[in-house]
Amino acid sequence: MMQERFRSRRGLRLSFSIAALAVLGLVGCAPQMHEDAADVRGAVDASNRQFMDAFARGDAARIATLYADDAQLLPPGNMPVQGRADIESLWRGVLALLGALVIAASIAIAAGFRGADLARPPRSSFAMLRSGYWTIFTNPNAKVCYGAVFIEGCCVLGLFPFIASFLFELGETSLSIAGIVIAGFAIGGLFYTLTVSRFLPRLGVRGMMIAGATLVGLQLAATAFGPGWKVQMACLFVMGWGFYMIHGCLQVFASELSAEARATALSLHSFFFFMGQTCGPIAYGFGIAHVGKTPTLLAAGSIIIALGFVCAHLLRQRRAADAGPE
């Protein structure tokens, strides 16, 4: 019995000694591991910079040299592409397609404005700019409009970068499916254009903002519980419809903030909206990491619904300070 206990204790001492040596070894390797990670990160950043430079120059051959000799690309919905020669051909096609789209857009714009009677804009000055901003922000609707579109961009468009990861959690790994789900939002916007003439006379501006915000909030809540991709596409369809119901009303109010500086007012409207879109993924990422997906989306939905009621209560038709006599 004593021998067995002695052997057991000796075994424990040996185990602890091995564990201690392992820990000391890891601690000793930590600086080297940190240096290796920093070197890898530096190499990746350098490769990314080279890729972006080659892409900006339209240099498919240079892009191909950044891949290994036996590299393999897996374009969505297409056959695998292997080897530098085939990868270069692929990128030549991509760059040619992008160039063709730019040329087609330029031709369409030139044709659309051909023969248009365009008046030469007046010369700008800092005094005019300062006067325009003063006129816009003295209107009580300005802070409400710009604050509202910032929150819209944050809570609605800030969600889109996470759609693919939400679907991945459900086992749907295709990025094409994620694109189809997000396309539901655009289709909802198209549906809004077909129905606004019927709903606006019935609901009025205040009703449109409340109804639109409520639709968006409910769809965010539904998405929070992780339905299948088909249901999520339907949710984004309704979300797009509701989003444009409130966003369209806010855009009308923004266009009436100033008579002489209308373009500036609408530019500020876009600025605050896209700033919200910029901050949205950061806010969603922080919320999902700290409290989880479901509470974050439910909070976003609640904020949007509250926003609709606040806008309906605070926004009123007001005469711009620089508007001429009626």
C-alpha atoms as one frame of an Amber mdcrd trajectory, in Angstrom:
protein
   0.000   0.000   0.000   2.785   2.444   0.945   4.617   1.613  -2.279   1.505
   2.310  -4.328   1.016   5.704  -2.601   4.685   6.527  -3.164   4.383   5.642
  -6.825   1.198   7.688  -7.101   2.827  10.725  -5.478   5.909  10.342  -7.647
   3.673  10.164 -10.710   1.863  13.335  -9.675   5.178  15.138  -9.124   6.338
  14.021 -12.561   3.096  15.208 -14.156   3.323  18.599 -12.457   6.942  18.927
 -13.532   6.088  18.196 -17.162   3.199  20.663 -17.031   5.424  23.364 -15.520
   8.047  22.827 -18.200   5.360  23.033 -20.899   4.076  26.328 -19.495   7.584
  27.738 -19.297   8.179  26.641 -22.865   5.011  28.356 -24.073   5.908  31.524
 -22.188   9.359  31.475 -23.734   7.864  30.984 -27.192   5.233  33.717 -26.792
   7.462  36.588 -27.967   8.539  34.551 -30.983   4.900  33.648 -31.758   3.943
  37.318 -31.500   6.770  38.278 -33.846   5.756  35.558 -36.310   2.122  36.761
 -36.264   3.269  40.335 -36.850   5.423  39.199 -39.786   2.511  37.275 -41.308
   0.182  40.251 -40.876   2.750  42.550 -42.499   3.129  40.191 -45.462  -0.657
  39.953 -45.897  -1.048  43.739 -45.770   1.722  44.162 -48.318   0.088  41.634
 -50.661  -3.265  43.384 -50.277  -1.690  46.713 -51.194  -0.062  45.175 -54.265
  -3.362  43.632 -55.299  -5.308  46.893 -54.942  -2.618  48.777 -56.867  -2.698
  46.246 -59.707  -6.503  46.248 -59.727  -6.608  50.050 -59.905  -4.205  49.950
 -62.860  -6.189  47.209 -64.602  -3.102  44.982 -64.674  -4.384  41.399 -64.770
  -0.891  39.986 -65.314   0.358  41.660 -62.131  -2.647  40.347 -60.191  -1.886
  36.805 -61.375   1.690  36.985 -60.092   0.344  37.433 -56.561  -1.052  33.884
 -56.664   0.925  30.668 -56.195   1.763  28.627 -59.316  -0.839  25.989 -58.405
  -3.399  28.402 -56.899  -7.062  27.605 -57.403  -9.994  30.034 -57.501 -13.601
  28.995 -56.932 -15.844  31.625 -58.584 -19.451  31.346 -57.295 -21.560  29.305
 -59.681 -18.639  28.535 -62.029 -15.994  25.877 -62.565 -12.749  26.123 -60.563
  -9.907  28.104 -62.123  -6.397  26.756 -61.515  -2.960  28.089 -62.390  -1.653
  31.588 -62.956  -2.470  31.623 -66.678  -6.149  30.822 -66.119  -6.329  33.193
 -63.145  -4.929  35.990 -65.323  -7.569  35.239 -67.967 -10.276  35.338 -65.320
  -9.169  38.738 -64.041  -8.880  40.068 -67.596 -12.511  39.161 -68.079 -13.532
  40.809 -64.809 -11.662  44.025 -65.620 -13.029  44.071 -69.178 -16.572  43.663
 -67.878 -16.127  46.514 -65.395 -14.683  48.717 -68.136 -17.605  47.903 -70.441
 -20.081  48.819 -67.704 -18.363  52.188 -67.157 -18.399  52.922 -70.892 -22.072
  51.917 -71.184 -22.984  54.136 -68.222 -21.075  57.062 -69.736 -22.850  56.643
 -73.071 -26.237  56.419 -71.331 -25.556  59.618 -69.363 -24.342  61.461 -72.456
 -27.412  60.362 -74.407 -29.747  61.298 -71.580 -28.398  64.843 -71.294 -28.017
  65.390 -75.023 -29.882  68.510 -76.063 -30.809  69.373 -72.467 -31.029  73.055
 -71.687 -28.622  73.177 -68.765 -28.214  76.538 -67.112 -24.740  77.474 -65.969
 -24.702  77.322 -62.154 -23.816  80.506 -60.272 -20.314  80.817 -58.917 -20.032
  79.564 -55.358 -18.592  81.510 -52.469 -17.999  80.841 -48.799 -20.523  83.527
 -47.926 -23.238  81.759 -49.933 -22.252  78.426 -48.428 -22.358  79.800 -44.884
 -25.725  81.440 -45.555 -27.118  78.180 -46.926 -26.017  76.162 -43.899 -27.423
  78.805 -41.569 -30.785  78.678 -43.350 -30.895  74.891 -43.226 -30.013  74.445
 -39.572 -32.260  77.250 -38.326 -35.164  75.140 -39.571 -36.359  72.980 -36.628
 -36.912  70.055 -39.000 -33.212  69.831 -39.885 -32.002  68.122 -36.724 -34.899
  65.678 -36.778 -34.436  64.794 -40.471 -30.697  64.351 -40.314 -30.748  62.506
 -37.014 -33.478  60.197 -38.309 -31.693  59.252 -41.528 -28.505  58.592 -39.540
 -30.400  56.151 -37.314 -32.046  54.609 -40.402 -28.710  53.961 -42.053 -27.288
  52.554 -38.833 -30.136  50.203 -37.916 -31.216  49.092 -41.403 -28.270  49.145
 -43.807 -25.856  48.356 -40.989 -27.460  44.911 -40.837 -26.556  43.866 -44.392
 -22.901  42.851 -43.806 -24.098  40.274 -41.259 -26.753  38.587 -43.420 -24.292
  36.073 -44.890 -22.954  35.118 -41.445 -26.502  34.686 -40.108 -27.265  32.313
 -42.986 -23.973  30.496 -42.412 -25.101  29.741 -38.860 -28.158  28.063 -40.377
 -25.984  25.909 -42.649 -26.513  28.004 -45.789 -22.972  28.703 -46.994 -23.723
  30.014 -50.490 -22.931  33.705 -50.890 -25.351  33.804 -53.810 -28.183  33.001
 -51.418 -27.104  35.874 -49.181 -27.226  38.159 -52.213 -30.709  36.937 -53.086
 -31.887  37.597 -49.526 -30.539  41.154 -49.600 -32.123  41.649 -53.039 -35.483
  41.246 -51.297 -34.885  44.694 -49.770 -34.490  46.260 -53.216 -37.611  44.510
 -54.489 -39.477  45.913 -51.491 -38.339  49.386 -52.543 -39.723  48.757 -56.026
 -43.003  47.623 -54.499 -43.096  50.903 -52.560 -42.981  52.884 -55.814 -45.991
  50.912 -57.066 -48.072  51.414 -53.928 -47.142  54.848 -52.563 -49.810  56.627
 -54.619 -52.475  54.480 -52.953 -51.228  54.464 -49.382 -50.156  58.111 -49.034
 -53.689  59.584 -49.430 -55.038  57.058 -46.930 -52.309  57.190 -44.298 -50.958
  60.696 -44.738 -47.327  61.609 -44.114 -47.468  60.881 -40.376 -49.139  57.524
 -40.955 -46.590  56.573 -43.607 -43.709  57.233 -41.223 -45.296  55.269 -38.379
 -46.385  52.371 -40.597 -43.045  52.197 -42.413 -40.985  52.250 -39.228 -43.221
  49.605 -37.654 -42.828  47.306 -40.661 -39.047  47.678 -40.526 -38.914  47.058
 -36.773 -41.068  43.926 -36.993 -38.901  42.457 -39.750 -35.747  43.096 -37.734
 -37.387  41.240 -34.859 -38.335  38.350 -37.142 -34.798  38.137 -38.547 -33.432
  38.042 -34.997 -34.877  34.568 -34.470 -33.020  33.061 -37.460 -35.657  31.866
 -39.939 -34.676  30.114 -43.175 -33.332  32.088 -46.101 -36.648  32.165 -47.942
 -38.384  33.647 -44.921 -35.500  36.085 -44.436 -35.878  37.211 -48.046 -39.568
  37.844 -47.406 -38.652  39.775 -44.263 -36.222  41.968 -46.192 -38.856  42.531
 -48.874 -41.244  43.912 -46.256 -38.357  45.755 -44.607 -37.499  47.471 -47.899
 -41.117  48.462 -48.411 -41.384  49.908 -44.922 -37.964  51.567 -45.100 -38.863
  53.613 -48.152 -42.193  54.583 -46.618 -40.400  56.474 -43.850 -37.282  57.387
 -45.826 -39.295  58.948 -48.635 -41.125  61.174 -46.170 -37.862  62.250 -44.549
 -36.423  63.079 -47.958 -39.376  65.333 -48.743 -38.909  67.213 -45.473 -35.176
  67.533 -46.204 -35.890  69.045 -49.611 -38.012  71.749 -47.951 -35.408  72.889
 -45.406 -34.234  75.652 -47.746 -35.474  77.120 -51.002 -32.137  78.497 -52.229
 -29.847  75.815 -50.764 -31.985  72.784 -51.602 -29.082  70.865 -53.128 -27.002
  71.454 -49.991 -29.865  70.270 -47.797 -30.215  67.050 -49.785 -26.452  66.536
 -49.816 -26.444  66.754 -46.018 -29.339  64.298 -45.987 -27.207  61.800 -47.953
 -24.154  62.523 -45.804 -25.907  61.699 -42.537 -27.565  58.648 -44.074 -24.301
  57.128 -45.279 -22.544  58.036 -42.060 -25.208  55.973 -40.327 -24.545  53.153
 -42.771 -20.849  53.424 -41.881 -21.451  53.287 -38.131 -24.116  50.584 -38.396
 -21.843  47.543 -38.868 -19.668  48.774 -35.993 -22.695  49.072 -33.709 -24.109
  45.698 -34.798 -20.719  44.030 -34.420 -20.305  45.406 -30.902 -23.823  44.373
 -29.900 -23.592  40.869 -31.356 -20.206  40.291 -29.717 -21.325  41.445 -26.268
 -25.047  40.640 -25.910 -25.770  38.355 -28.868 -27.592  38.470 -32.166 -31.188
  38.309 -30.949 -31.035  41.117 -28.341 -29.117  43.352 -30.768 -31.654  42.976
 -33.585 -34.581  43.357 -31.197 -33.032  46.587 -29.874 -32.531  47.868 -33.428
 -36.151  47.066 -34.263 -37.393  48.885 -31.163 -35.289  51.945 -32.022 -36.692
  52.106 -35.555 -40.299  51.822 -34.372 -39.719  54.570 -31.801 -38.087  56.662
 -34.536 -41.230  56.518 -36.651 -43.402  57.867 -33.819 -40.857  60.568 -32.931
 -40.628  61.778 -36.538 -44.405  61.772 -36.920 -44.695  63.897 -33.769 -41.875
  66.401 -34.402 -41.808  66.940 -38.163 -44.176  69.629 -39.440 -44.545  71.516
 -42.691 -42.540  74.692 -42.083 -41.752  77.559 -44.383 -38.040  77.850 -45.203
 -36.353  80.981 -43.923 -35.142  81.925 -47.410 -38.432  81.225 -49.174 -39.892
  84.140 -51.102 -43.343  85.629 -50.510 -46.292  83.381 -51.234
